[in-house]
Amino acid sequence: MKTVRATILKRYTHLPALLSVLQERQLTVLSPSTWEDKNDRVFMEAYGRKKSLSTVLGLCFSQAAETFHHWKVFAPGPSGACIQFQKFRLLEAVPKSGFTHRRVTYKKPATLLGSYATASELPFIKNWAYRDEKEYRIVYSSASEELPVKTFPFQLAVIRDVVLNPWLPSALFEATRQAILQISGCSGLAVTQSKVVDNEHWQRYANEDA
């Protein structure tokens, strides 16, 4: 699998979380106990156990180009949203103490069973079936504190733009866009709507005469 040299980190989320991020200027690293993939949860739990940690939290981003899959799975319905961060500027904002981050490595079951990962690698290994996500992950861990979440601040300038889901009716998109722009410091933020399911250029191609 090719190494992804991405410059954008995409955080697929929902509108309430987006508004919180923009208002609070902070990102929240969450417990993996809510993650749908049990394999992922087990790897994070094993990491915590082997390192004798009281807290292990994770925050996931995609480095892949937009796909229907990303919207449908990670930000479904009319409240879905995607925050696109400038990768290197965001990573500069990640605190050094307690945090680690890197791109996720995808392994096939046969390959995984034939090798041995160090404990520190466990939070960044994922099943080959998820390889199209091209995930980048921020992990927070602590041996002394037992925390349900951990936050860290960032500057709004690290956000390249915000993309709202493709199912939002045009009138609601504009109202939502205006509400975002009215948040303090966000008046110049680029807010667009995904065209993945309704692209006029794509449709024009089909309707043009040969």
Salt bridges, closest charged atoms under 4 A:
ASP40 OD2 - LYS126 NZ 3.54
ASP40 OD2 - ARG137 NH2 2.96
GLU133 OE1 - LYS126 NZ 3.03
GLU135 OE1 - LYS126 NZ 2.78
GLU135 OE2 - ARG137 NE 2.70
ASP161 OD2 - ARG160 NE 3.31
GLU174 OE2 - ARG177 NH1 3.18
GLU200 OE2 - ARG204 NH2 3.85
